């Protein structure tokens, strides 16, 4: 399930560099994290939903690549982002 527009706008406002910033790595990671959290809860209930599990693994890989990029480019923003999202640093 995709995020509703109100929740998406709230995340963009919180993590974006400007009001219309949707492409920065911080915003992308935050949006992916929200979808990952939703799918994780979904899979706790629906244990045999293997297609959603594969989608979850793809999202986690995509988020990991973005976090690796952000860690290389701007380490302080990386630290702030993982702290606010509650993500472990094993990249």
Secondary structure, 3 states (H helix, E strand, C coil): CCCCHHHHHHHHHHHCCCCCCCCCHHHHHHHHHHHHHHHHHHHHHCCCCHHHHHHHHHHHHHHHHHHHHHHHHCHHHHHHHHHHHCCCCCC
